Amino acid sequence: MKIAILGTTWPFRGGLAAYNERLAREFIAQGHQVVIHTFSLQYPGFLFPGKTQLASWDKPSDLQIHEDVNSVNPFNWIKTGHRIRKGNPDLIVVKYWLPFMGPCFGTILRIAKRNGAKVVSILDNIIPHESRIGDRPFTNYFVGPVDAFIAQSRSVLADTEEFDKHKPRKLNPHPVFDNFGKGLSKEDACQYLGISSEDNYILFFGFIRDYKGLDLLLEALALRKVGSQDVKVIVAGEFYSNEEKYLNLIERLGIEESVILKTEFIADDEVRYYFSAADVIVQPYKSATQSGVTQIAYHFEKPMIVTNVGGLSEIVPHGVSGLICEPDSNSLATSIEQFFQGDQSRLIEGVKAEKKRFLWSTMVDSIIEMYNRAR
């Protein structure tokens, strides 16, 4: 088939770009033709909470990428829609994660599909973690031209009912992020990061937003039952919320010696060092649908501790590939204590078994199934 992917890739960075590029490669490996239409402008600078949106590495030589989407220019949406239509794709695949993109994507898709292309959307979220004015009408507008949906968690699959009750839909979990290279020994990873390999490490990874519960993890670290385990937390990721709030909390709790702050964007080629240094990956989220961090952890075969919110417990079975706790510091501290006092090797074996559920080939099969059901 001729496939157009609409969404974030190089020259932008982050999980969305990594996902779309990996998906494109899987389509290509299965014999399909793929063209990607990514952004020339993704977010206006005043709306972007990080330091930069752009990747620091060269354009992938194996992918056909057009940087032609301006998220805030309606004239551009019309032009891009016609450009995709003239390419005459059979299938258009678009990830949806934020209502802000609803007007842009909705307009492009209405024009791009006029030759008969079918649109399949992979839904990270359909109801956002942090609500804003316009969320519902923007999402309604986006849903209009979509022919079928793939949700990556049961909670998102249920949420689609609020916007459409009739189009084909399917649950397919987020595949493993296997594009960050091979893992390495804890000793080598710690040497690269400049930390001691003798300590126990928890990794909190990814952009820091309030809903991700870093404050709960810091509070748990300060509790005696965790402090007695000689545990340190590596915070690896850029602040997308008030940095001072967390720095003040660390100081107030007196845990400065137990927190390692690597609070800048972690480039793709450095991700493996952080996961290889960690004993366990902790996602203390206060709300969630699904998360790419779990799928990086599966790739590096690291056990996880996640909170019982959204779809996290679907991806990390309790006592198999990790532990599930409630989204409060006491419950989190108890799970951390259980992990470091328990049989870590059993959980590692569970991770190795569970990761087989999350293949990119399975995601491609699901997309093609939805395409056929929508025809």
Backbone torsions as a table, in degrees:
resi	resn	phi	psi	omega
1	MET	NA	159.3	170.1
2	LYS	-95.3	121.5	-172.9
3	ILE	-122.6	133.3	171.4
4	ALA	-111.3	129.2	173.9
5	ILE	-104.5	126.8	179.3
6	LEU	-110.1	116.6	178.7
7	GLY	152.3	-170.9	-171.5
8	THR	-70.8	126.0	165.4
9	THR	-145.3	-170.2	173.0
10	TRP	-50.9	138.9	17.3
11	PRO	-88.6	14.5	177.9
12	PHE	-95.4	160.3	-174.7
13	ARG	-115.0	174.0	174.0
14	GLY	105.9	179.9	-174.3
15	GLY	-63.6	-36.6	179.6
16	LEU	-62.5	-44.5	179.3
17	ALA	-64.2	-45.2	179.8
18	ALA	-60.8	-40.0	-179.5
19	TYR	-63.8	-52.5	-176.1
20	ASN	-64.3	-37.2	178.3
21	GLU	-67.9	-40.7	178.7
22	ARG	-67.0	-38.4	177.6
23	LEU	-63.7	-43.7	178.5
24	ALA	-58.5	-42.7	-179.6
25	ARG	-65.0	-34.3	178.1
26	GLU	-68.7	-41.6	174.6
27	PHE	-58.6	-45.8	-179.0
28	ILE	-62.3	-42.1	179.8
29	ALA	-61.0	-27.6	179.4
30	GLN	-92.2	8.6	171.9
31	GLY	95.6	8.2	-179.8
32	HIS	-90.2	156.5	173.4
33	GLN	-93.0	131.5	-173.9
34	VAL	-129.5	130.4	169.9
35	VAL	-123.0	134.4	-179.6
36	ILE	-108.1	132.7	173.3
37	HIS	-112.5	105.0	-179.0
38	THR	-108.3	-170.4	-171.5
39	PHE	-88.5	143.5	159.8
40	SER	-89.6	-31.7	171.4
41	LEU	-138.8	117.4	-178.7
42	GLN	-89.9	-60.2	175.5
43	TYR	-125.5	137.6	168.7
44	PRO	-58.0	145.6	-174.8
45	GLY	-53.1	-37.8	-176.5
46	PHE	-72.7	-13.8	178.1
47	LEU	-96.9	-9.6	-175.3
48	PHE	-94.9	122.7	-173.9
49	PRO	-82.3	-15.1	-176.9
50	GLY	-89.9	-171.5	-176.8
51	LYS	-82.7	-39.4	177.3
52	THR	-154.6	149.7	177.6
53	GLN	-93.1	-12.1	-166.0
54	LEU	-96.1	146.2	176.5
55	ALA	-73.6	153.5	-179.8
56	SER	-103.1	9.5	-177.6
57	TRP	-116.7	169.0	-174.7
58	ASP	-74.1	160.6	178.5
59	LYS	-61.6	134.1	177.1
60	PRO	-59.7	129.5	-176.3
61	SER	-80.6	-14.7	-175.2
62	ASP	-97.5	2.2	-177.7
63	LEU	-121.8	143.3	175.9
64	GLN	-93.8	105.1	-173.9
65	ILE	-119.3	128.1	173.5
66	HIS	-110.1	123.3	179.3
67	GLU	-93.4	81.2	-169.2
68	ASP	-132.9	11.0	-177.3
69	VAL	-108.7	121.3	174.2
70	ASN	-107.3	114.3	-169.4
71	SER	-67.3	-15.3	-174.8
72	VAL	-120.1	9.4	-176.9
73	ASN	-115.3	101.8	-177.8
74	PRO	-58.9	-32.4	177.5
75	PHE	-65.3	-36.8	176.6
76	ASN	-65.3	-37.6	-179.6
77	TRP	-60.0	-42.6	180.0
78	ILE	-64.5	-46.5	-179.6
79	LYS	-61.0	-45.4	-178.7
80	THR	-66.4	-40.1	176.7
81	GLY	-57.1	-44.5	178.9
82	HIS	-67.0	-36.7	179.7
83	ARG	-63.9	-43.3	178.8
84	ILE	-65.8	-42.4	179.8
85	ARG	-58.8	-42.8	-178.7
86	LYS	-65.3	-24.1	174.7
87	GLY	-73.1	-11.9	174.7
88	ASN	54.4	52.3	178.3
89	PRO	-72.0	152.9	171.1
90	ASP	-80.0	-35.3	-172.5
91	LEU	-137.1	137.1	172.2
92	ILE	-117.5	125.3	179.4
93	VAL	-110.8	129.8	-179.3
94	VAL	-139.4	129.0	172.2
95	LYS	-83.3	144.2	177.6
96	TYR	-126.6	125.4	-176.1
97	TRP	-135.7	-13.3	-171.5
98	LEU	-153.9	128.4	-179.6
99	PRO	-57.8	-25.4	177.1
100	PHE	-51.5	-32.9	-178.1
101	MET	-83.7	-5.3	-176.1
102	GLY	-57.9	-50.8	179.6
103	PRO	-61.9	-43.7	180.0
104	CYS	-62.4	-57.1	-177.3
105	PHE	-65.2	-40.9	-178.4
106	GLY	-60.4	-40.6	179.0
107	THR	-70.0	-46.9	179.4
108	ILE	-57.3	-45.1	-175.8
109	LEU	-67.6	-37.7	179.4
110	ARG	-60.1	-35.5	179.6
111	ILE	-83.5	-42.6	-172.7
112	ALA	-65.4	-27.2	-174.9
113	LYS	-92.0	6.3	-173.3
114	ARG	-65.5	-20.4	177.3
115	ASN	-85.7	3.9	178.9
116	GLY	107.7	3.5	177.3
117	ALA	-62.8	147.8	174.6
118	LYS	-102.6	145.4	-177.2
119	VAL	-111.7	123.7	174.0
120	VAL	-116.0	125.4	179.7
121	SER	-107.4	130.4	171.4
122	ILE	-92.4	119.9	-172.9
123	LEU	-98.5	112.2	167.9
124	ASP	-74.0	-51.7	174.1
125	ASN	-140.7	151.0	168.7
126	ILE	-119.6	-21.9	168.6
127	ILE	-116.9	116.1	-170.2
128	PRO	-70.9	159.8	177.0
129	HIS	-65.2	-38.5	-175.8
130	GLU	-119.2	105.8	-171.1
131	SER	-75.5	148.3	178.5
132	ARG	-141.5	161.8	176.6
133	ILE	-60.9	135.4	178.2
134	GLY	95.4	-6.9	-176.2
135	ASP	-54.2	-51.3	-173.7
136	ARG	-68.8	-49.6	179.1
137	PRO	-63.8	-35.5	178.4
138	PHE	-64.0	-43.0	-180.0
139	THR	-69.5	-39.8	175.5
140	ASN	-57.4	-41.4	180.0
141	TYR	-65.6	-40.2	178.2
142	PHE	-64.7	-43.9	-175.5
143	VAL	-62.1	-30.2	-174.2
144	GLY	-49.0	-54.2	-177.2
145	PRO	-84.4	-3.9	-178.9
146	VAL	-76.9	135.9	-177.8
147	ASP	-96.0	-24.9	-179.3
148	ALA	-159.2	156.4	-175.0
149	PHE	-125.8	145.8	167.3
150	ILE	-123.1	118.1	176.5
151	ALA	-98.1	145.2	-177.7
152	GLN	-100.0	4.5	172.2
153	SER	-152.5	157.8	-179.1
154	ARG	-64.4	-34.7	-178.9
155	SER	-65.0	-40.3	177.6
156	VAL	-70.0	-37.8	176.6
157	LEU	-58.5	-41.8	177.5
158	ALA	-67.6	-37.3	-178.9
159	ASP	-64.2	-26.7	-179.6
160	THR	-62.3	-24.2	179.6
161	GLU	-60.9	-24.5	180.0
162	GLU	-73.6	-14.9	-176.6
163	PHE	-119.5	-24.4	178.9
164	ASP	-160.1	137.4	-178.1
165	LYS	-116.3	0.7	-168.6
166	HIS	-122.7	-29.1	-175.7
167	LYS	-72.2	153.0	179.2
168	PRO	-59.5	144.9	179.3
169	ARG	-152.6	157.5	-177.2
170	LYS	-154.5	150.9	172.9
171	LEU	-93.2	126.6	172.5
172	ASN	-145.0	112.8	-176.3
173	PRO	-61.3	156.2	175.4
174	HIS	-55.5	125.6	177.4
175	PRO	-68.1	164.2	178.7
176	VAL	-65.7	133.7	173.7
177	PHE	-79.0	97.4	-175.4
178	ASP	-107.2	22.5	-174.8
179	ASN	-106.0	17.2	-177.6
180	PHE	-107.5	16.7	178.4
181	GLY	84.4	179.7	-178.1
182	LYS	-84.6	152.8	174.0
183	GLY	-71.7	169.5	177.6
184	LEU	-142.0	176.7	-176.5
185	SER	-65.9	154.2	176.9
186	LYS	-59.7	-38.4	-178.2
187	GLU	-62.9	-46.3	-179.2
188	ASP	-66.9	-39.1	180.0
189	ALA	-65.5	-43.8	-179.7
190	CYS	-66.2	-37.0	177.3
191	GLN	-61.8	-43.1	179.1
192	TYR	-62.2	-39.9	-177.4
193	LEU	-82.3	-9.9	179.6
194	GLY	75.2	34.1	179.0
195	ILE	-127.3	162.1	-177.4
196	SER	-76.3	136.0	177.0
197	SER	-82.1	-0.4	-179.0
198	GLU	-83.3	-16.8	-176.2
199	ASP	-88.1	160.2	171.4
200	ASN	-88.2	133.2	-174.9
201	TYR	-122.7	131.5	166.5
202	ILE	-101.3	136.5	177.0
203	LEU	-110.8	124.4	167.4
204	PHE	-106.9	115.6	-169.7
205	PHE	-123.5	141.1	172.7
206	GLY	114.0	173.7	178.1
207	PHE	-54.4	138.3	-175.0
208	ILE	-96.4	107.3	174.2
209	ARG	-120.8	155.0	-173.7
210	ASP	-59.4	-36.3	-177.1
211	TYR	-68.2	-13.3	-178.8
212	LYS	-82.8	-5.5	166.4
213	GLY	74.5	27.8	176.3
214	LEU	-58.0	-34.6	178.6
215	ASP	-60.8	-37.1	177.9
216	LEU	-64.3	-40.0	179.2
217	LEU	-67.1	-41.2	178.8
218	LEU	-64.5	-41.5	176.8
219	GLU	-63.8	-40.1	178.2
220	ALA	-64.3	-39.2	-179.9
221	LEU	-61.5	-31.4	-178.0
222	ALA	-78.2	-14.5	-179.3
223	LEU	-74.1	148.1	-172.9
224	ARG	-58.6	-38.9	-175.3
225	LYS	-66.9	-22.9	174.1
226	VAL	-89.9	-42.0	-178.5
227	GLY	-57.1	-29.4	-179.2
228	SER	-75.2	-7.8	-177.4
229	GLN	-93.2	5.0	-176.1
230	ASP	53.0	48.6	-176.2
231	VAL	-99.5	139.9	171.4
232	LYS	-123.6	149.8	178.9
233	VAL	-107.0	128.0	170.7
234	ILE	-98.4	117.6	175.5
235	VAL	-100.1	108.3	-174.2
236	ALA	-120.1	103.6	-179.8
237	GLY	157.5	160.0	-175.1
238	GLU	-84.1	141.1	177.1
239	PHE	-71.2	123.2	171.3
240	TYR	-110.9	12.5	176.1
241	SER	-140.9	-170.9	-172.1
242	ASN	-67.7	105.2	-177.8
243	GLU	-62.3	-40.3	-176.4
244	GLU	-59.6	-34.6	179.7
245	LYS	-57.4	-42.3	-177.8
246	TYR	-77.9	-37.7	177.5
247	LEU	-64.1	-39.9	177.6
248	ASN	-66.2	-37.2	179.1
249	LEU	-65.8	-41.6	178.0
250	ILE	-59.6	-43.7	179.8
251	GLU	-67.2	-43.8	-178.9
252	ARG	-63.7	-35.6	-179.6
253	LEU	-81.2	-12.0	179.1
254	GLY	69.2	37.0	-176.0
255	ILE	-115.2	24.3	-176.6
256	GLU	-56.4	-36.6	-177.2
257	GLU	-75.3	-12.9	-176.1
258	SER	-107.1	4.2	-179.1
259	VAL	-122.2	125.4	177.4
260	ILE	-108.1	113.0	-175.4
261	LEU	-97.6	116.1	172.3
262	LYS	-119.3	64.0	-167.0
263	THR	-93.0	63.0	170.3
264	GLU	-136.9	169.0	178.3
265	PHE	-62.7	132.9	179.9
266	ILE	-94.9	113.7	-178.9
267	ALA	-65.9	154.1	-176.0
268	ASP	-53.9	-39.4	-175.4
269	ASP	-77.6	-3.1	177.1
270	GLU	-107.4	-10.9	-176.2
271	VAL	-55.8	-41.2	-174.3
272	ARG	-63.1	-28.2	180.0
273	TYR	-68.5	-40.0	-179.0
274	TYR	-69.3	-42.8	-179.8
275	PHE	-72.0	-33.7	179.1
276	SER	-71.4	-30.0	178.5
277	ALA	-74.8	-25.1	-172.6
278	ALA	-81.2	147.4	170.9
279	ASP	-88.2	-32.3	-178.2
280	VAL	-150.8	145.8	177.0
281	ILE	-102.4	126.7	-177.5
282	VAL	-113.8	128.6	175.6
283	GLN	-121.4	91.7	-174.6
284	PRO	-88.0	41.1	-170.1
285	TYR	-62.6	142.9	175.1
286	LYS	-87.8	-24.5	171.7
287	SER	-149.5	153.1	-178.0
288	ALA	-168.0	161.4	167.4
289	THR	-114.5	-67.5	170.1
290	GLN	-146.7	176.6	-176.5
291	SER	-149.9	136.1	174.2
292	GLY	-66.9	-22.7	-178.7
293	VAL	-62.4	-40.1	178.2
294	THR	-59.5	-35.9	-176.7
295	GLN	-77.8	-23.4	169.8
296	ILE	-71.6	-40.9	178.4
297	ALA	-60.7	-41.6	177.2
298	TYR	-61.4	-42.1	179.6
299	HIS	-58.6	-43.6	-178.6
300	PHE	-88.5	5.3	174.6
301	GLU	57.3	51.0	179.1
302	LYS	-111.6	131.2	174.9
303	PRO	-63.7	159.5	-176.2
304	MET	-131.0	153.6	165.7
305	ILE	-120.0	119.7	-177.2
306	VAL	-129.2	156.6	177.0
307	THR	-86.0	157.3	-175.6
308	ASN	-84.9	65.8	179.4
309	VAL	-132.5	149.7	176.2
310	GLY	52.2	-134.3	-176.8
311	GLY	-98.6	8.8	-176.0
312	LEU	-62.4	-40.2	-178.4
313	SER	-70.3	-19.2	175.2
314	GLU	-71.2	-33.1	-173.8
315	ILE	-89.7	-27.4	-177.3
316	VAL	-120.9	87.2	-179.7
317	PRO	-62.3	131.8	-176.6
318	HIS	-62.0	129.1	178.3
319	GLY	78.9	-1.3	179.3
320	VAL	-106.9	-65.1	178.2
321	SER	-111.7	3.6	179.3
322	GLY	175.2	-165.0	-179.9
323	LEU	-125.1	145.8	178.6
324	ILE	-114.0	134.0	178.6
325	CYS	-131.6	172.4	176.0
326	GLU	-83.1	157.1	-177.5
327	PRO	-78.8	61.0	172.2
328	ASP	-144.3	157.6	-170.4
329	SER	-65.9	-35.2	-179.7
330	ASN	-66.7	-45.9	178.6
331	SER	-64.2	-39.8	178.7
332	LEU	-64.4	-43.3	179.3
333	ALA	-61.9	-40.1	178.1
334	THR	-61.6	-42.6	179.8
335	SER	-67.7	-37.9	177.0
336	ILE	-62.8	-43.6	178.0
337	GLU	-61.5	-44.9	179.4
338	GLN	-61.3	-39.9	-178.8
339	PHE	-63.0	-50.1	-174.0
340	PHE	-75.7	-17.5	176.2
341	GLN	-97.1	-8.0	-174.6
342	GLY	-98.4	-165.7	-177.9
343	ASP	-89.6	91.4	-177.7
344	GLN	-67.2	-32.9	-178.4
345	SER	-63.3	-32.5	178.7
346	ARG	-66.0	-41.2	178.5
347	LEU	-68.6	-36.3	177.9
348	ILE	-62.3	-42.7	176.9
349	GLU	-64.0	-35.6	176.7
350	GLY	-64.9	-38.9	176.7
351	VAL	-61.5	-45.0	-179.1
352	LYS	-60.5	-37.3	179.4
353	ALA	-73.7	-42.8	-176.0
354	GLU	-68.6	-32.4	-175.2
355	LYS	-62.1	-20.6	179.5
356	LYS	-67.4	-15.1	178.8
357	ARG	-76.4	-16.2	-166.1
358	PHE	-116.7	69.3	-176.6
359	LEU	-98.9	144.8	175.7
360	TRP	-67.1	-32.1	177.8
361	SER	-63.7	-34.0	177.6
362	THR	-67.6	-39.7	177.3
363	MET	-62.9	-43.7	177.9
364	VAL	-61.5	-42.0	177.2
365	ASP	-59.8	-40.1	179.6
366	SER	-66.7	-40.6	178.9
367	ILE	-62.7	-44.8	-179.8
368	ILE	-66.6	-37.0	175.1
369	GLU	-60.5	-44.1	178.9
370	MET	-66.4	-37.2	175.4
371	TYR	-59.0	-46.7	-179.1
372	ASN	-67.2	-37.3	178.1
373	ARG	-68.9	-27.0	-178.8
374	ALA	-84.1	-12.3	-174.8
375	ARG	-74.2	NA	NA
